[in-house]
């Protein structure tokens, strides 16, 4: 089980500014400004490189931030992925398009 | 300074150092906690904030004639209560606050009855409420900055 695959949407159009380790992200497509912590931004960066499965995202984040992977962390991360999806920052990738 | 006083002073220093250390650890836990889950918050646009400014509460209390809290206007014939109209096309299920919609509407209550008797601000307020209107504060009224139609 690797979970759904995700990829970023129009990442290059985002205007990202760092504010003391946290980030404001202006999304021209929606005209909205988002506030992300480091982990939130790392998800976008990760998905900009290549379509990534949920399990791979969990491993990437726990490795980057030296955390223990548990159910609570996975659930929180999935919630964030869905929020990113609602905002049009990322999208699910159809499995057939990966092959 | 006696030996006892010296010992006491030393103990106090140790307690303070320990407290400082605890406080520092708490701060570290807080910082680590903040980064331990991904966070995204979307800032409201200015347009959305402006839109919510058409939400108002209503004054339900008795209005004394010397009230400066309630919204009134004097067109030269005495103070009249500003009676705002909730917008029926908006969802008012969460009221209060009431939604006055994109184009806030209102009217000035008459300050005389049909027999020519003067009406107090409280009488005017009751007439406004009786007709489904809202008695609003002067502060709320000023936030519309002349954008309330019908006055």
gemmi code that builds the backbone of each chain (N, CA, C; Angstrom):
import gemmi

chains = {
    "A": [
        ("UNK", (0.847, -1.212, 0.000), (0.000, 0.000, 0.000), (0.877, 1.255, 0.000)),
        ("UNK", (0.774, 2.053, -1.071), (1.589, 3.270, -1.119), (0.742, 4.533, -1.069)),
        ("UNK", (-0.585, 4.369, -1.085), (-1.465, 5.529, -1.045), (-1.508, 6.213, -2.401)),
        ("UNK", (-2.307, 7.257, -2.475), (-2.465, 7.983, -3.733), (-1.172, 8.702, -4.097)),
        ("UNK", (-1.033, 8.964, -5.394), (0.099, 9.771, -5.863), (-0.361, 11.217, -6.059)),
        ("UNK", (0.519, 12.137, -5.729), (0.207, 13.564, -5.846), (1.314, 14.272, -6.609)),
        ("UNK", (0.937, 15.382, -7.228), (1.963, 16.240, -7.849), (1.534, 17.701, -7.681)),
        ("UNK", (2.500, 18.593, -7.808), (2.186, 20.018, -7.633), (1.517, 20.570, -8.892)),
        ("UNK", (0.808, 21.675, -8.719), (0.128, 22.338, -9.845), (0.670, 23.763, -9.947)),
        ("UNK", (1.204, 24.093, -11.107), (1.718, 25.454, -11.365), (2.640, 25.953, -10.255)),
        ("UNK", (3.525, 25.066, -9.802), (4.426, 25.461, -8.711), (5.270, 26.667, -9.101)),
        ("UNK", (5.693, 26.684, -10.400), (6.602, 27.764, -10.830), (5.933, 29.140, -10.779)),
        ("UNK", (4.599, 29.158, -10.765), (3.910, 30.462, -10.741), (3.800, 31.016, -9.317)),
        ("UNK", (4.057, 30.182, -8.324), (3.897, 30.635, -6.935), (4.995, 31.623, -6.553)),
        ("UNK", (4.592, 32.642, -5.817), (5.591, 33.610, -5.333), (5.789, 33.358, -3.844)),
        ("UNK", (6.980, 32.854, -3.519), (7.251, 32.381, -2.164), (8.235, 33.316, -1.466)),
        ("UNK", (7.875, 33.730, -0.271), (8.770, 34.583, 0.526), (8.968, 33.929, 1.888)),
        ("UNK", (10.214, 33.935, 2.344), (10.491, 33.365, 3.669), (10.431, 34.460, 4.722)),
        ("UNK", (9.808, 34.145, 5.839), (9.723, 35.072, 6.968), (10.183, 34.312, 8.208)),
        ("UNK", (11.505, 34.342, 8.447), (12.047, 33.712, 9.656), (11.694, 32.245, 9.775)),
        ("UNK", (11.899, 31.497, 8.704), (11.666, 30.054, 8.761), (10.244, 29.652, 8.429)),
        ("UNK", (9.363, 30.608, 8.210), (8.014, 30.303, 7.746), (7.801, 31.024, 6.415)),
        ("UNK", (6.733, 30.687, 5.721), (6.642, 31.132, 4.335), (5.259, 31.673, 3.975)),
        ("UNK", (5.258, 32.769, 3.229), (4.014, 33.208, 2.607), (4.096, 32.790, 1.142)),
        ("UNK", (3.010, 32.256, 0.651), (2.961, 31.765, -0.726), (1.795, 32.450, -1.427)),
        ("UNK", (2.114, 33.305, -2.394), (1.053, 33.944, -3.173), (0.763, 33.078, -4.389)),
        ("UNK", (-0.515, 32.763, -4.568), (-0.935, 31.873, -5.657), (-1.686, 32.724, -6.687)),
        ("UNK", (-1.018, 33.142, -7.770), (-1.657, 34.051, -8.731), (-2.945, 33.489, -9.331)),
        ("UNK", (-3.012, 32.156, -9.516), (-4.209, 31.558, -10.138), (-5.487, 31.848, -9.354)),
        ("UNK", (-5.367, 31.899, -8.022), (-6.556, 32.125, -7.189), (-6.554, 33.510, -6.556)),
        ("UNK", (-5.397, 34.176, -6.608), (-5.268, 35.479, -5.961), (-5.164, 35.363, -4.448)),
        ("UNK", (-4.946, 34.130, -3.961), (-4.892, 33.930, -2.510), (-3.453, 33.884, -2.015)),
        ("UNK", (-3.307, 34.249, -0.747), (-2.003, 34.138, -0.101), (-2.114, 33.110, 1.019)),
        ("UNK", (-1.166, 32.177, 1.047), (-1.172, 31.133, 2.070), (0.030, 31.303, 2.972)),
        ("UNK", (-0.135, 30.835, 4.200), (0.958, 30.839, 5.162), (1.317, 29.380, 5.436)),
        ("UNK", (2.580, 29.034, 5.207), (3.014, 27.646, 5.407), (4.176, 27.588, 6.384)),
        ("UNK", (4.238, 26.520, 7.169), (5.463, 26.304, 7.931), (6.436, 25.511, 7.045)),
        ("UNK", (7.600, 25.191, 7.603), (8.631, 24.542, 6.770), (8.150, 23.224, 6.197)),
        ("UNK", (7.421, 22.472, 7.030), (6.997, 21.152, 6.564), (5.977, 21.274, 5.439)),
        ("UNK", (5.097, 22.274, 5.562), (4.117, 22.503, 4.493), (4.809, 22.807, 3.181)),
        ("UNK", (5.837, 23.649, 3.242), (6.554, 24.006, 2.013), (7.319, 22.808, 1.458)),
        ("UNK", (7.896, 21.987, 2.358), (8.638, 20.813, 1.899), (7.750, 19.866, 1.103)),
        ("UNK", (6.479, 19.795, 1.474), (5.561, 18.935, 0.717), (5.441, 19.456, -0.719)),
        ("UNK", (5.252, 20.772, -0.850), (5.127, 21.344, -2.202), (6.408, 21.127, -3.010)),
        ("UNK", (7.563, 21.332, -2.357), (8.849, 21.160, -3.051), (9.010, 19.720, -3.505)),
        ("UNK", (8.641, 18.808, -2.634), (8.765, 17.381, -2.925), (7.893, 17.010, -4.130)),
        ("UNK", (6.649, 17.529, -4.118), (5.716, 17.178, -5.199), (6.044, 17.894, -6.495)),
        ("UNK", (6.838, 18.954, -6.415), (7.251, 19.658, -7.633), (8.315, 18.850, -8.382)),
        ("UNK", (9.087, 18.059, -7.632), (10.164, 17.286, -8.268), (9.601, 16.145, -9.121)),
        ("UNK", (8.595, 15.460, -8.558), (8.003, 14.319, -9.278), (6.727, 13.900, -8.568)),
        ("UNK", (5.812, 13.252, -9.287), (4.644, 12.689, -8.607), (5.121, 11.745, -7.501)),
        ("UNK", (4.517, 11.875, -6.341), (5.012, 11.134, -5.176), (3.842, 10.493, -4.442)),
        ("UNK", (4.048, 9.280, -3.975), (2.980, 8.599, -3.249), (2.908, 9.133, -1.817)),
        ("UNK", (1.771, 8.907, -1.195), (1.616, 9.369, 0.192), (2.669, 8.741, 1.098)),
        ("UNK", (2.901, 7.450, 0.927), (3.902, 6.780, 1.775), (5.291, 7.394, 1.583)),
        ("UNK", (5.613, 7.699, 0.338), (6.927, 8.313, 0.069), (7.009, 9.708, 0.709)),
        ("UNK", (5.871, 10.411, 0.706), (5.857, 11.749, 1.334), (6.099, 11.611, 2.839)),
        ("UNK", (5.427, 10.637, 3.476), (5.622, 10.442, 4.923), (7.096, 10.190, 5.229)),
        ("UNK", (7.689, 9.297, 4.446), (9.094, 8.927, 4.694), (10.002, 10.139, 4.472)),
        ("UNK", (9.725, 10.879, 3.401), (10.532, 12.069, 3.077), (10.479, 13.074, 4.232)),
        ("UNK", (9.281, 13.320, 4.733), (9.131, 14.324, 5.796), (9.740, 13.861, 7.114)),
        ("UNK", (9.489, 12.624, 7.479), (10.038, 12.145, 8.754), (11.560, 12.111, 8.702)),
        ("UNK", (12.086, 11.847, 7.508), (13.539, 11.851, 7.345), (14.080, 13.281, 7.441)),
        ("UNK", (13.436, 14.198, 6.746), (13.881, 15.606, 6.734), (13.817, 16.237, 8.125)),
        ("UNK", (12.759, 15.913, 8.860), (12.525, 16.581, 10.143), (12.825, 15.682, 11.353)),
        ("UNK", (13.441, 14.539, 11.083), (13.854, 13.600, 12.126), (12.712, 13.299, 13.082)),
        ("UNK", (11.626, 12.828, 12.525), (10.446, 12.504, 13.326), (10.168, 11.012, 13.245)),
        ("UNK", (9.338, 10.554, 14.166), (8.915, 9.158, 14.106), (7.611, 9.093, 13.325)),
        ("UNK", (7.562, 8.167, 12.399), (6.346, 8.027, 11.594), (5.303, 7.249, 12.387)),
        ("UNK", (4.202, 7.909, 12.681), (3.104, 7.209, 13.350), (1.791, 7.573, 12.660)),
        ("UNK", (0.710, 6.954, 13.161), (-0.586, 7.126, 12.494), (-1.048, 8.584, 12.520)),
        ("UNK", (-0.805, 9.239, 13.674), (-1.239, 10.625, 13.827), (-0.558, 11.520, 12.786)),
        ("UNK", (0.753, 11.293, 12.610), (1.498, 12.098, 11.640), (0.967, 11.856, 10.224)),
        ("UNK", (0.718, 10.580, 9.903), (0.208, 10.255, 8.563), (-1.134, 10.936, 8.328)),
        ("UNK", (-2.011, 10.873, 9.335), (-3.345, 11.472, 9.171), (-3.254, 12.983, 8.968)),
        ("UNK", (-2.395, 13.622, 9.782), (-2.236, 15.078, 9.663), (-1.712, 15.456, 8.280)),
        ("UNK", (-0.782, 14.646, 7.791), (-0.185, 14.942, 6.485), (-1.208, 14.745, 5.371)),
        ("UNK", (-2.023, 13.693, 5.491), (-3.063, 13.464, 4.473), (-4.070, 14.618, 4.483)),
        ("UNK", (-4.428, 15.088, 5.678), (-5.331, 16.243, 5.782), (-4.755, 17.435, 5.036)),
        ("UNK", (-3.455, 17.664, 5.249), (-2.811, 18.800, 4.582), (-2.806, 18.615, 3.070)),
        ("UNK", (-2.566, 17.374, 2.619), (-2.579, 17.111, 1.170), (-3.951, 17.437, 0.582)),
        ("UNK", (-4.996, 17.040, 1.296), (-6.347, 17.329, 0.802), (-6.625, 18.832, 0.797)),
        ("UNK", (-6.099, 19.519, 1.796), (-6.278, 20.977, 1.837), (-5.558, 21.633, 0.647)),
        ("UNK", (-4.317, 21.171, 0.386), (-3.562, 21.669, -0.775), (-4.357, 21.422, -2.054)),
        ("UNK", (-4.979, 20.248, -2.119), (-5.764, 19.862, -3.302), (-6.951, 20.815, -3.470)),
        ("UNK", (-7.672, 21.082, -2.368), (-8.826, 21.996, -2.424), (-8.408, 23.379, -2.919)),
        ("UNK", (-7.199, 23.776, -2.524), (-6.726, 25.118, -2.892), (-6.131, 25.165, -4.296)),
        ("UNK", (-5.999, 23.999, -4.921), (-5.456, 23.953, -6.282), (-3.941, 24.047, -6.318)),
        ("UNK", (-3.306, 23.722, -5.192), (-1.836, 23.760, -5.160), (-1.241, 22.430, -5.619)),
        ("UNK", (-1.990, 21.355, -5.408), (-1.534, 20.032, -5.853), (-2.737, 19.290, -6.432)),
        ("UNK", (-2.444, 18.159, -7.077), (-3.548, 17.335, -7.588), (-3.155, 15.873, -7.516)),
        ("UNK", (-4.183, 15.022, -7.489), (-3.936, 13.582, -7.502), (-3.525, 13.166, -8.902)),
        ("UNK", (-2.647, 12.188, -8.984), (-2.185, 11.705, -10.288), (-2.871, 10.383, -10.562)),
        ("UNK", (-3.408, 10.246, -11.775), (-4.031, 8.975, -12.144), (-2.941, 7.918, -12.246)),
        ("UNK", (-3.181, 6.732, -11.660), (-2.136, 5.700, -11.665), (-1.651, 5.365, -13.068)),
        ("UNK", (-2.590, 5.346, -14.057), (-2.175, 4.943, -15.423), (-1.203, 5.947, -16.048)),
        ("UNK", (-1.244, 7.205, -15.580), (-0.347, 8.202, -16.176), (1.078, 8.081, -15.628)),
        ("UNK", (1.259, 7.229, -14.608), (2.602, 7.064, -14.043), (3.432, 6.077, -14.856)),
        ("UNK", (2.749, 5.227, -15.609), (3.489, 4.181, -16.338), (3.973, 4.671, -17.704)),
    ],
    "B": [
        ("UNK", (28.402, 37.959, 55.700), (27.354, 36.996, 55.378), (27.684, 35.661, 56.055)),
        ("UNK", (26.704, 35.123, 56.757), (26.935, 33.875, 57.475), (26.957, 32.706, 56.495)),
        ("UNK", (27.457, 31.578, 56.990), (27.498, 30.373, 56.150), (26.091, 29.956, 55.697)),
        ("UNK", (25.134, 30.128, 56.624), (23.741, 29.748, 56.321), (23.181, 30.609, 55.188)),
        ("UNK", (23.489, 31.938, 55.273), (22.996, 32.854, 54.225), (23.609, 32.509, 52.871)),
        ("UNK", (24.906, 32.166, 52.906), (25.586, 31.804, 51.649), (24.934, 30.585, 51.014)),
        ("UNK", (24.649, 29.585, 51.855), (24.012, 28.357, 51.344), (22.659, 28.658, 50.720)),
        ("UNK", (21.900, 29.528, 51.421), (20.559, 29.867, 50.933), (20.632, 30.560, 49.566)),
        ("UNK", (21.606, 31.482, 49.468), (21.776, 32.215, 48.218), (22.130, 31.256, 47.067)),
        ("UNK", (22.986, 30.294, 47.400), (23.399, 29.325, 46.386), (22.206, 28.468, 45.939)),
        ("UNK", (21.390, 28.077, 46.920), (20.201, 27.268, 46.590), (19.275, 28.041, 45.658)),
        ("UNK", (19.096, 29.345, 45.974), (18.205, 30.165, 45.153), (18.707, 30.244, 43.714)),
        ("UNK", (20.045, 30.381, 43.573), (20.621, 30.450, 42.220), (20.358, 29.157, 41.445)),
        ("UNK", (20.505, 28.031, 42.168), (20.291, 26.739, 41.507), (18.847, 26.587, 41.052)),
        ("UNK", (17.904, 27.031, 41.905), (16.483, 26.943, 41.564), (16.202, 27.788, 40.333)),
        ("UNK", (16.787, 29.007, 40.303), (16.548, 29.905, 39.172), (17.108, 29.305, 37.870)),
        ("UNK", (18.338, 28.737, 37.989), (18.951, 28.145, 36.798), (18.105, 26.993, 36.290)),
        ("UNK", (17.563, 26.221, 37.217), (16.733, 25.083, 36.831), (15.455, 25.558, 36.157)),
        ("UNK", (14.873, 26.629, 36.709), (13.644, 27.186, 36.129), (13.905, 27.721, 34.722)),
        ("UNK", (15.052, 28.385, 34.569), (15.411, 28.905, 33.242), (15.529, 27.773, 32.231)),
        ("UNK", (16.166, 26.686, 32.688), (16.376, 25.531, 31.815), (15.021, 24.944, 31.391)),
        ("UNK", (14.102, 24.819, 32.390), (12.765, 24.290, 32.105), (12.049, 25.146, 31.070)),
        ("UNK", (12.149, 26.468, 31.309), (11.481, 27.407, 30.412), (12.028, 27.276, 28.994)),
        ("UNK", (13.354, 27.132, 28.904), (13.993, 26.986, 27.595), (13.520, 25.705, 26.907)),
        ("UNK", (13.436, 24.613, 27.726), (12.972, 23.349, 27.160), (11.549, 23.456, 26.642)),
        ("UNK", (10.713, 24.186, 27.423), (9.317, 24.364, 27.007), (9.263, 25.078, 25.672)),
        ("UNK", (10.091, 26.140, 25.540), (10.114, 26.891, 24.287), (10.529, 25.984, 23.134)),
        ("UNK", (11.563, 25.142, 23.406), (12.045, 24.251, 22.343), (10.955, 23.269, 21.923)),
        ("UNK", (10.227, 22.746, 22.964), (9.148, 21.795, 22.650), (8.098, 22.473, 21.779)),
        ("UNK", (7.816, 23.735, 22.125), (6.794, 24.486, 21.390), (7.217, 24.663, 19.931)),
        ("UNK", (8.483, 25.053, 19.744), (8.981, 25.280, 18.385), (8.963, 23.962, 17.608)),
        ("UNK", (9.429, 22.892, 18.272), (9.456, 21.601, 17.603), (8.036, 21.145, 17.279)),
        ("UNK", (7.114, 21.407, 18.217), (5.722, 21.023, 18.014), (5.133, 21.718, 16.822)),
        ("UNK", (5.532, 22.975, 16.639), (4.965, 23.754, 15.534), (5.385, 23.196, 14.188)),
        ("UNK", (6.585, 22.603, 14.131), (7.072, 22.121, 12.841), (6.758, 20.639, 12.659)),
        ("UNK", (6.281, 19.978, 13.711), (6.091, 18.528, 13.663), (4.913, 18.098, 12.817)),
        ("UNK", (4.070, 19.014, 12.430), (3.015, 18.704, 11.465), (3.024, 19.797, 10.391)),
        ("UNK", (2.646, 19.425, 9.170), (2.586, 20.464, 8.129), (1.450, 21.439, 8.426)),
        ("UNK", (1.697, 22.707, 8.196), (0.691, 23.732, 8.475), (0.450, 24.573, 7.234)),
        ("UNK", (-0.808, 24.795, 6.914), (-1.143, 25.781, 5.882), (-2.354, 26.576, 6.358)),
        ("UNK", (-2.242, 27.870, 6.264), (-3.368, 28.748, 6.572), (-3.518, 29.699, 5.393)),
        ("UNK", (-4.733, 29.921, 4.971), (-4.963, 30.831, 3.845), (-5.454, 32.164, 4.377)),
        ("UNK", (-4.779, 33.214, 3.970), (-5.150, 34.546, 4.440), (-6.385, 35.014, 3.692)),
        ("UNK", (-7.284, 35.698, 4.408), (-8.498, 36.215, 3.776), (-8.134, 37.386, 2.872)),
        ("UNK", (-8.794, 37.464, 1.734), (-8.524, 38.606, 0.857), (-9.210, 39.849, 1.409)),
        ("UNK", (-8.742, 40.996, 0.985), (-9.340, 42.259, 1.427), (-10.812, 42.329, 1.055)),
        ("UNK", (-11.152, 41.778, -0.127), (-12.546, 41.814, -0.575), (-13.425, 41.008, 0.374)),
        ("UNK", (-12.901, 39.871, 0.822), (-13.686, 39.037, 1.737), (-13.894, 39.747, 3.063)),
        ("UNK", (-12.846, 40.441, 3.522), (-12.965, 41.172, 4.786), (-13.984, 42.298, 4.656)),
        ("UNK", (-13.940, 42.982, 3.515), (-14.881, 44.074, 3.301), (-16.308, 43.541, 3.295)),
        ("UNK", (-16.476, 42.344, 2.704), (-17.797, 41.744, 2.605), (-18.357, 41.457, 4.006)),
        ("UNK", (-17.499, 40.939, 4.910), (-17.989, 40.582, 6.242), (-18.348, 41.825, 7.045)),
        ("UNK", (-17.902, 43.008, 6.592), (-18.211, 44.209, 7.351), (-19.686, 44.572, 7.202)),
        ("UNK", (-20.421, 43.884, 6.306), (-21.857, 44.133, 6.192), (-22.658, 43.263, 7.151)),
        ("UNK", (-21.958, 42.582, 8.041), (-22.624, 41.830, 9.095), (-22.769, 42.756, 10.298)),
        ("UNK", (-23.963, 42.821, 10.843), (-24.156, 43.701, 12.006), (-24.930, 42.980, 13.103)),
        ("UNK", (-24.700, 43.446, 14.313), (-25.516, 43.005, 15.437), (-26.627, 44.032, 15.616)),
        ("UNK", (-27.654, 43.672, 16.348), (-28.732, 44.645, 16.579), (-28.774, 45.001, 18.063)),
        ("UNK", (-29.220, 46.206, 18.346), (-29.363, 46.641, 19.735), (-30.760, 46.235, 20.197)),
        ("UNK", (-30.820, 45.430, 21.227), (-32.119, 44.937, 21.699), (-32.557, 45.642, 22.979)),
        ("UNK", (-31.657, 46.426, 23.566), (-31.992, 47.063, 24.847), (-32.845, 48.317, 24.641)),
        ("UNK", (-33.400, 48.847, 25.734), (-34.130, 50.112, 25.671), (-33.159, 51.220, 25.277)),
        ("UNK", (-33.652, 52.155, 24.474), (-32.786, 53.239, 23.991), (-33.205, 54.552, 24.670)),
        ("UNK", (-32.380, 55.075, 25.586), (-32.718, 56.366, 26.200), (-32.578, 57.500, 25.173)),
        ("UNK", (-33.292, 58.575, 25.391), (-33.274, 59.673, 24.415), (-31.909, 60.348, 24.288)),
        ("UNK", (-31.084, 60.206, 25.349), (-29.751, 60.833, 25.271), (-28.686, 59.829, 24.807)),
        ("UNK", (-29.119, 58.695, 24.253), (-28.154, 57.668, 23.837), (-27.230, 58.197, 22.732)),
        ("UNK", (-25.953, 57.953, 22.893), (-25.000, 58.274, 21.818), (-24.519, 56.977, 21.156)),
        ("UNK", (-24.981, 55.856, 21.700), (-24.543, 54.544, 21.233), (-25.305, 54.123, 19.972)),
        ("UNK", (-26.587, 54.504, 19.912), (-27.428, 54.050, 18.810), (-27.209, 54.941, 17.576)),
        ("UNK", (-27.394, 54.354, 16.398), (-27.250, 55.128, 15.160), (-28.495, 55.978, 14.941)),
        ("UNK", (-28.297, 57.280, 14.825), (-29.415, 58.203, 14.550), (-28.968, 59.208, 13.496)),
        ("UNK", (-29.942, 59.879, 12.917), (-29.629, 61.015, 12.045), (-30.646, 62.109, 12.340)),
        ("UNK", (-30.183, 63.345, 12.247), (-31.067, 64.493, 12.458), (-31.051, 65.324, 11.178)),
        ("UNK", (-32.188, 65.327, 10.475), (-32.260, 66.080, 9.216), (-32.809, 67.481, 9.451)),
        ("UNK", (-32.837, 67.895, 10.709), (-33.308, 69.235, 11.034), (-34.627, 69.236, 11.792)),
        ("UNK", (-35.225, 68.045, 11.910), (-36.498, 67.980, 12.646), (-36.439, 66.965, 13.790)),
        ("UNK", (-35.252, 66.836, 14.361), (-35.103, 65.949, 15.517), (-34.421, 64.634, 15.176)),
        ("UNK", (-33.938, 63.961, 16.214), (-33.178, 62.718, 16.007), (-34.100, 61.579, 15.576)),
        ("UNK", (-33.638, 60.850, 14.589), (-34.410, 59.700, 14.105), (-33.499, 58.467, 14.058)),
        ("UNK", (-34.084, 57.367, 14.503), (-33.335, 56.103, 14.544), (-33.060, 55.592, 13.133)),
        ("UNK", (-31.822, 55.133, 12.904), (-31.497, 54.452, 11.640), (-31.969, 53.008, 11.763)),
        ("UNK", (-32.847, 52.619, 10.875), (-33.398, 51.260, 10.910), (-32.848, 50.489, 9.712)),
        ("UNK", (-31.952, 49.533, 9.985), (-31.305, 48.787, 8.890), (-32.162, 47.593, 8.490)),
        ("UNK", (-32.043, 47.197, 7.224), (-32.848, 46.083, 6.711), (-31.969, 44.857, 6.485)),
        ("UNK", (-32.237, 43.747, 7.175), (-31.491, 42.525, 6.846), (-31.823, 42.112, 5.411)),
        ("UNK", (-30.820, 41.600, 4.692), (-31.031, 41.214, 3.295), (-31.658, 39.815, 3.239)),
        ("UNK", (-32.906, 39.746, 2.743), (-33.622, 38.459, 2.692), (-32.963, 37.459, 1.755)),
        ("UNK", (-32.162, 37.956, 0.813), (-31.547, 37.015, -0.133), (-30.283, 36.374, 0.446)),
        ("UNK", (-29.847, 36.860, 1.634), (-28.670, 36.260, 2.280), (-29.141, 35.240, 3.319)),
        ("UNK", (-28.247, 34.310, 3.638), (-28.559, 33.297, 4.650), (-28.481, 33.954, 6.034)),
        ("UNK", (-29.620, 34.044, 6.698), (-29.660, 34.696, 8.015), (-29.767, 33.655, 9.129)),
        ("UNK", (-29.504, 32.379, 8.782), (-29.691, 31.337, 9.792), (-28.696, 31.478, 10.948)),
        ("UNK", (-27.583, 32.133, 10.693), (-26.583, 32.299, 11.768), (-26.768, 33.584, 12.555)),
        ("UNK", (-27.880, 34.304, 12.294), (-28.061, 35.607, 12.948), (-28.380, 35.455, 14.441)),
        ("UNK", (-27.968, 36.438, 15.280), (-27.056, 37.506, 14.911), (-25.624, 36.980, 14.777)),
        ("UNK", (-24.785, 37.672, 13.995), (-25.012, 38.944, 13.326), (-25.888, 38.774, 12.074)),
        ("UNK", (-26.543, 39.828, 11.709), (-27.402, 39.838, 10.538), (-26.584, 40.299, 9.327)),
        ("UNK", (-26.949, 39.760, 8.162), (-26.238, 40.126, 6.941), (-27.066, 41.160, 6.182)),
        ("UNK", (-26.484, 42.325, 5.966), (-27.196, 43.377, 5.232), (-26.959, 43.286, 3.725)),
        ("UNK", (-26.175, 42.272, 3.309), (-25.956, 42.055, 1.877), (-24.947, 43.015, 1.282)),
        ("UNK", (-24.788, 42.914, -0.028), (-23.780, 43.722, -0.725), (-24.128, 45.208, -0.748)),
        ("UNK", (-25.425, 45.512, -0.769), (-25.858, 46.918, -0.811), (-26.757, 47.179, 0.404)),
        ("UNK", (-26.142, 47.525, 1.546), (-26.926, 47.703, 2.769), (-28.051, 48.734, 2.583)),
        ("UNK", (-29.226, 48.399, 3.090), (-30.396, 49.279, 2.967), (-30.892, 49.642, 4.366)),
        ("UNK", (-31.538, 50.770, 4.448), (-32.128, 51.171, 5.719), (-33.060, 52.347, 5.513)),
        ("UNK", (-33.723, 52.767, 6.591), (-34.552, 53.976, 6.514), (-34.478, 54.678, 7.863)),
        ("UNK", (-34.935, 55.914, 7.877), (-35.015, 56.652, 9.135), (-36.433, 56.513, 9.667)),
        ("UNK", (-36.520, 56.118, 10.923), (-37.851, 55.972, 11.528), (-38.487, 57.357, 11.719)),
        ("UNK", (-39.788, 57.482, 11.491), (-40.468, 58.748, 11.789), (-40.369, 59.048, 13.294)),
        ("UNK", (-40.193, 60.335, 13.611), (-40.137, 60.676, 15.043), (-41.443, 61.338, 15.528)),
        ("UNK", (-42.480, 61.238, 14.706), (-43.828, 61.647, 15.124), (-44.791, 60.548, 14.706)),
        ("UNK", (-45.830, 60.312, 15.506), (-46.830, 59.324, 15.084), (-47.882, 60.001, 14.203)),
        ("UNK", (-48.901, 59.237, 13.807), (-49.890, 59.759, 12.858), (-50.721, 60.899, 13.453)),
        ("UNK", (-50.712, 61.009, 14.784), (-51.450, 62.110, 15.429), (-50.563, 63.314, 15.705)),
        ("UNK", (-49.323, 63.218, 15.255), (-48.414, 64.339, 15.462), (-47.719, 64.326, 16.806)),
        ("UNK", (-47.879, 63.228, 17.551), (-47.198, 63.137, 18.846), (-45.738, 62.716, 18.655)),
        ("UNK", (-44.848, 63.358, 19.391), (-43.423, 63.032, 19.271), (-43.160, 61.609, 19.779)),
        ("UNK", (-42.292, 60.924, 19.078), (-41.893, 59.570, 19.497), (-40.481, 59.609, 20.060)),
        ("UNK", (-40.307, 58.965, 21.205), (-38.971, 58.886, 21.806), (-38.091, 57.978, 20.936)),
        ("UNK", (-36.792, 58.002, 21.190), (-35.896, 57.092, 20.446), (-36.292, 55.645, 20.712)),
        ("UNK", (-36.723, 55.372, 21.950), (-37.103, 53.989, 22.266), (-38.356, 53.574, 21.496)),
        ("UNK", (-39.340, 54.498, 21.378), (-40.543, 54.200, 20.575), (-40.138, 53.927, 19.119)),
        ("UNK", (-39.252, 54.753, 18.607), (-38.801, 54.574, 17.219), (-38.106, 53.216, 17.043)),
        ("UNK", (-37.282, 52.888, 18.065), (-36.558, 51.605, 18.001), (-37.552, 50.451, 17.984)),
        ("UNK", (-38.592, 50.533, 18.814), (-39.593, 49.458, 18.842), (-40.351, 49.367, 17.522)),
        ("UNK", (-40.651, 50.520, 16.924), (-41.327, 50.505, 15.619), (-40.450, 49.861, 14.552)),
        ("UNK", (-39.158, 50.188, 14.622), (-38.202, 49.611, 13.665), (-38.188, 48.087, 13.800)),
        ("UNK", (-38.035, 47.621, 15.048), (-37.980, 46.167, 15.279), (-39.296, 45.510, 14.875)),
        ("UNK", (-40.404, 46.188, 15.174), (-41.731, 45.630, 14.853), (-41.920, 45.432, 13.362)),
        ("UNK", (-41.214, 46.228, 12.565), (-41.329, 46.105, 11.109), (-40.261, 45.192, 10.518)),
        ("UNK", (-39.550, 44.466, 11.377), (-38.521, 43.538, 10.889), (-37.175, 44.194, 10.656)),
        ("UNK", (-37.033, 45.452, 11.124), (-35.760, 46.153, 10.943), (-34.808, 45.920, 12.103)),
        ("UNK", (-33.631, 46.464, 11.959), (-32.586, 46.296, 12.972), (-32.147, 47.660, 13.489)),
        ("UNK", (-32.132, 47.794, 14.802), (-31.575, 48.997, 15.415), (-30.089, 48.733, 15.596)),
        ("UNK", (-29.258, 49.564, 14.995), (-27.816, 49.276, 14.995), (-27.055, 50.388, 15.728)),
        ("UNK", (-25.822, 50.064, 16.055), (-25.007, 51.035, 16.789), (-24.468, 52.106, 15.836)),
        ("UNK", (-24.107, 53.242, 16.435), (-23.516, 54.324, 15.641), (-22.217, 53.860, 15.005)),
        ("UNK", (-21.474, 53.002, 15.726), (-20.199, 52.497, 15.194), (-20.445, 51.634, 13.963)),
        ("UNK", (-21.436, 50.745, 14.055), (-21.745, 49.875, 12.905), (-22.180, 50.740, 11.720)),
        ("UNK", (-23.011, 51.747, 12.003), (-23.506, 52.606, 10.917), (-22.353, 53.349, 10.251)),
        ("UNK", (-21.415, 53.840, 11.072), (-20.302, 54.602, 10.493), (-19.416, 53.717, 9.630)),
        ("UNK", (-19.416, 52.388, 9.912), (-18.567, 51.490, 9.107), (-19.079, 51.391, 7.668)),
        ("UNK", (-20.350, 51.719, 7.447), (-20.870, 51.687, 6.072), (-20.447, 52.935, 5.295)),
        ("UNK", (-20.025, 53.946, 6.040), (-19.406, 55.111, 5.417), (-20.247, 55.675, 4.269)),
        ("UNK", (-21.530, 55.887, 4.529), (-22.396, 56.486, 3.513), (-22.873, 55.523, 2.453)),
        ("UNK", (-22.561, 54.199, 2.627), (-22.956, 53.230, 1.605), (-24.355, 52.664, 1.846)),
        ("UNK", (-25.066, 53.120, 2.899), (-26.384, 52.559, 3.164), (-27.437, 53.302, 2.340)),
        ("UNK", (-28.079, 52.575, 1.437), (-29.080, 53.192, 0.561), (-30.395, 53.366, 1.311)),
        ("UNK", (-31.191, 54.324, 0.866), (-32.527, 54.513, 1.413), (-32.591, 55.600, 2.467)),
        ("UNK", (-31.436, 56.148, 2.863), (-31.449, 57.191, 3.896), (-31.370, 58.568, 3.263)),
    ],
}
model = gemmi.Model(1)
for chain_id, residues in chains.items():
    chain = gemmi.Chain(chain_id)
    for i, (resn, *xyz) in enumerate(residues, 1):
        res = gemmi.Residue()
        res.name, res.seqid = resn, gemmi.SeqId(i, " ")
        for name, pos in zip(("N", "CA", "C"), xyz):
            atom = gemmi.Atom()
            atom.name, atom.element = name, gemmi.Element(name[0])
            atom.pos, atom.b_iso = gemmi.Position(*pos), 0.0
            res.add_atom(atom)
        chain.add_residue(res)
    model.add_chain(chain)
structure = gemmi.Structure()
structure.add_model(model)
structure.setup_entities()
